[in-house]
Amino acid sequence: MQVAQATVLLDSMLEGFASRSTHNDLENTFFSEDFEELKEAGFLKIAIPKELGGLGYNLAKVCAEQRKLAYHAPATALAINMHIYWTGIAADLYKMGDKSMQWLLEEAAKGEVFAAGHGERGNDLPVLYSTAKAERVSGGYTFSGHKMFGSLTPVWTYMGFHGMDTSNPESPKVIHAFLPRDSQNYQIKETWDALGMRATRSDDTLLNGTFVPDKYIVRVLPADFAGADMFIVSLFAWALINFANVYAACAQRGFDLAIENANKKTSIALGGKTMAYNPMVQHTVADMALELESLIPHLDSVANDWSNGVDYGGLWPSKIVACKYHAVESAKKVMNLALDVIGGAGSARGNEFERLYRDVAMGGIHPANSLLTHEILGKTHLGLLGQMPRWG
Ligand SMILES: Cc1cc2nc3c(=O)[nH]c(=O)nc-3n(C[C@H](O)[C@H](O)[C@H](O)COP(=O)(O)OP(=O)(O)OC[C@H]3O[C@@H](n4cnc5c(N)ncnc54)[C@H](O)[C@@H]3O)c2cc1C
């Protein structure tokens, strides 16, 4: 089945997404209309190889599209990323000759929707450990645990997640699995009412001895950094570099709103000229522009390097988390400076800037948070990453 290339992210669609963003945020509702339009347009298939029915976009091209989408509707782009990153990982593995996740690409091409169930309370090494328990049983595994922050909860048909098998305490294993929606013994709990990115509808999933058959077990890996195989590194690349682009788009939008405001609002002290003539506003705008000048090329270069197969070896995890950290910290700086320019108007409920400010505040919570980013960069450059004991 072929998907027409030209149908993705038309201006008319983007305007519609933007017009619904504030309402979805205020009402804490899922972006259902955006989701249906994106699905219809083939956006959910952008990372699937062409020969399997998708558009065949690599990571760099997907990031560029995600930035466009996030500029208009950040929560929509962030949540849809959970589906896209699964297809991106599967596509990269497939291109390398690893067909272990080809089934996922085929299912996604048929319209199945994949969410991510990695979020857990108190897991400071996400994905590489798990607070969920996995137990080997005949024909598969059972899982018990509390998953949280599950974006796309209203629409997923498979949830990709992980749990830990500690039956051999000397060699704990992390089991990566996909839970079909029609499985038994799990429960969705509608808990989502967060500071920002509210339209993602990132609810909780409680696994109560849920059985997943072997055909949906995609990896059994050692716990901790020892388990960082190509599947895991690709997961971090696709998830985090796209998160980075979502938050970079928020920064760009915040910047544009500040410029618009400075060019409209007049100053009594400047005899009625606009605030753009105030040298302090000019300086603040320059500081925002300086952040964006370094951010966008950084993100583009890392995404391009990944897509072109540049061999950074053991430096790749650092490169990936640094990219996400840079984007989120720059976005926070830009939003604070933009608030200085926009002033009180930007603080009103229902104002786009006010929503964007809260959306950006969520960026630091995603893996890798600031603590883990510093651990990975510090230990990598000191030659200590992966050494046990972790805090020895
Ligand atoms: C907008 C957004 C969307 C996300 N979407 C996804 C996604 O789709 N998939 C995914 O895997 N991850 C997602 N993440 C989650 C992310 O991956 C992190 O895992 C998550 O933010 C947990 O981070 P933490 O370790 O800081 O949480 P922690 O602070 O360790 O845990 C936070 C959670 O614990 C709960 N909690 C706090 N106290 C208690 C208590 N006493 N008892 C029980 N529960 C308690 C809170 O309600 C909260 O849900 C998303 C994050 C954000 C910000």
The ligand as a MOL file (V3000), in Angstrom:
LIG
                    3D

  0  0  0     0  0            999 V3000
M  V30 BEGIN CTAB
M  V30 COUNTS 53 58 0 0 0
M  V30 BEGIN ATOM
M  V30 1 C 4.5410 15.3830 29.0330 0
M  V30 2 C 5.1670 14.0770 29.3150 0
M  V30 3 C 4.7980 12.9520 28.5850 0
M  V30 4 C 5.3940 11.7310 28.8280 0
M  V30 5 N 5.0100 10.6490 28.0940 0
M  V30 6 C 5.5780 9.4520 28.3400 0
M  V30 7 C 5.1740 8.2910 27.6190 0
M  V30 8 O 4.3250 8.3360 26.7360 0
M  V30 9 N 5.7430 7.1210 27.9350 0
M  V30 10 C 6.6930 7.0180 28.9220 0
M  V30 11 O 7.1790 5.9230 29.1460 0
M  V30 12 N 7.0770 8.0840 29.6260 0
M  V30 13 C 6.5520 9.2840 29.3560 0
M  V30 14 N 6.9720 10.3890 30.0540 0
M  V30 15 C 7.5060 10.1160 31.4150 0
M  V30 16 C 8.9240 10.1390 31.5490 0
M  V30 17 O 9.3680 9.1370 30.7200 0
M  V30 18 C 9.3460 9.8940 33.0170 0
M  V30 19 O 9.4840 8.5500 33.2360 0
M  V30 20 C 8.3730 10.3510 34.0380 0
M  V30 21 O 8.2600 11.7320 33.8880 0
M  V30 22 C 8.7570 9.9570 35.4800 0
M  V30 23 O 9.7740 10.7650 35.8860 0
M  V30 24 P 10.3690 10.7500 37.3530 0
M  V30 25 O 11.3610 9.6510 37.4780 0
M  V30 26 O 10.8240 12.1300 37.5980 0
M  V30 27 O 9.1030 10.4180 38.2160 0
M  V30 28 P 8.8860 10.1590 39.7580 0
M  V30 29 O 8.8790 11.4660 40.4850 0
M  V30 30 O 9.7820 9.1000 40.2610 0
M  V30 31 O 7.4020 9.6220 39.6980 0
M  V30 32 C 6.3500 10.5050 39.3910 0
M  V30 33 C 5.0430 9.7730 39.5000 0
M  V30 34 O 4.9320 9.1600 40.7760 0
M  V30 35 C 3.6430 9.4100 41.2780 0
M  V30 36 N 3.7440 9.4400 42.7230 0
M  V30 37 C 4.2840 10.3870 43.4970 0
M  V30 38 N 4.1890 10.0740 44.7940 0
M  V30 39 C 3.5720 8.8810 44.8360 0
M  V30 40 C 3.1940 8.0000 45.8800 0
M  V30 41 N 3.4300 8.2980 47.1670 0
M  V30 42 N 2.6260 6.8220 45.5640 0
M  V30 43 C 2.3850 6.4920 44.3020 0
M  V30 44 N 2.6960 7.2950 43.2510 0
M  V30 45 C 3.2810 8.4610 43.5180 0
M  V30 46 C 3.2410 10.7340 40.7210 0
M  V30 47 O 1.8490 10.8510 40.6980 0
M  V30 48 C 3.8310 10.6720 39.3470 0
M  V30 49 O 2.9320 10.0860 38.4530 0
M  V30 50 C 6.3850 11.6160 29.8340 0
M  V30 51 C 6.7650 12.7380 30.5680 0
M  V30 52 C 6.1850 13.9550 30.3040 0
M  V30 53 C 6.6480 15.1410 31.0940 0
M  V30 END ATOM
M  V30 BEGIN BOND
M  V30 1 1 1 2
M  V30 2 1 2 3
M  V30 3 2 2 52
M  V30 4 2 3 4
M  V30 5 1 4 5
M  V30 6 1 4 50
M  V30 7 2 5 6
M  V30 8 1 6 7
M  V30 9 1 6 13
M  V30 10 2 7 8
M  V30 11 1 7 9
M  V30 12 1 9 10
M  V30 13 2 10 11
M  V30 14 1 10 12
M  V30 15 2 12 13
M  V30 16 1 13 14
M  V30 17 1 14 15
M  V30 18 1 14 50
M  V30 19 1 15 16
M  V30 20 1 16 17
M  V30 21 1 16 18
M  V30 22 1 18 19
M  V30 23 1 18 20
M  V30 24 1 20 21
M  V30 25 1 20 22
M  V30 26 1 22 23
M  V30 27 1 23 24
M  V30 28 2 24 25
M  V30 29 1 24 26
M  V30 30 1 24 27
M  V30 31 1 27 28
M  V30 32 2 28 29
M  V30 33 1 28 30
M  V30 34 1 28 31
M  V30 35 1 31 32
M  V30 36 1 32 33
M  V30 37 1 33 34
M  V30 38 1 33 48
M  V30 39 1 34 35
M  V30 40 1 35 36
M  V30 41 1 35 46
M  V30 42 1 36 37
M  V30 43 1 36 45
M  V30 44 2 37 38
M  V30 45 1 38 39
M  V30 46 1 39 40
M  V30 47 2 39 45
M  V30 48 1 40 41
M  V30 49 2 40 42
M  V30 50 1 42 43
M  V30 51 2 43 44
M  V30 52 1 44 45
M  V30 53 1 46 47
M  V30 54 1 46 48
M  V30 55 1 48 49
M  V30 56 2 50 51
M  V30 57 1 51 52
M  V30 58 1 52 53
M  V30 END BOND
M  V30 END CTAB
M  END
